[in-house]
Amino acid sequence: MEIRVIDFDRLTRSYSNYRDGIKSIEGEKNEFLSKLGPLKKEMEDIISSAKSGLLLDPSSQRQKEVRFAELQQEAMQIDGDFKANMRELHDSLNKKTFDELSEIINEWAKENSIDLVTGKMEVVFATERLDATDIIINILKERELYFEDSEESSASVSDQITDSVTQSQS
C-alpha cells in the first residue's frame, strides 16, 4: 500500500488561486470598513461636543443622544454583516481551494499508484519520504498556479482567517 502525506496548510499558502481569493476578500473588508468611517466620525463628534462643556438645551441634548444610539445601532449592524460576510467568503474560498487542490492531488495520486493521501496534521508520525507536499508544489509551478510564500506571509491559513475577522472587530 502506497501512502503519502500532504502539508495542506503549506500547499494552500503556495496556491495562487487562494492568494487571489485572499486579495479579493481584503477588498471586501476595505469596503465594509469604509462604511464604518463616517459613522465613527459622527459618533466621535457627538462625544467631543458632549465633553466640550458646552451646555445644550434638553431638546438638543436628547437629539444627540438619540442620534448617537442610532449610529451605534447602525455600526453594530454593519459590523455583524461584515463578520458574517467574512466568514462566508473565507468558508467559500477554503472549500473552493480544498476542492481544486484535492483534484490536483487525486490526479497525481492516480498517475503514481498512490493508495492513500492524507493531511500531515492528521498523522501522528510519518517519515519525510512519505511527504509529497513538494511534489504537489512542483505541479502547481508547472501549471503556473504557484505563489511564492514569503516569510511575512507564512502565518497559517487558519491564522490569516482568524486575523481577518479579529481585525474587523477593532
C-alpha angles and dihedrals in degrees: 000000000000114000130181134179128216128204093223094183092057091043092052093050088052095049112102094206089058091050090049088052091051090052090051091050090050088056090053089048092053091049091055092046090053089057090056095049098078092043092051091049093050091047091050090050091053091049092048093051090049091052094045092082093238110146114228127195112257092254094054091043090053091048091054092048091050092046091049090051090049092050091047091051092048091049091050090051092050090047092050092048090047094052092047091047092048092050091048093048093047093046090050093047092048092050093046091047093047092049093048095046091044089055091053091046093047091050092050092045092052092047090051099041093245111165100194135018118184136175117267091231091061093054122085094198136002131158117245092250088069093056108103097175094108091049091055091045088055089053089052089052091050090051092045091243095118125116117195106239110219127200093257093052095049095103111121119266092246090050090054091052092047091047092050094052093041093051089055089061092060 
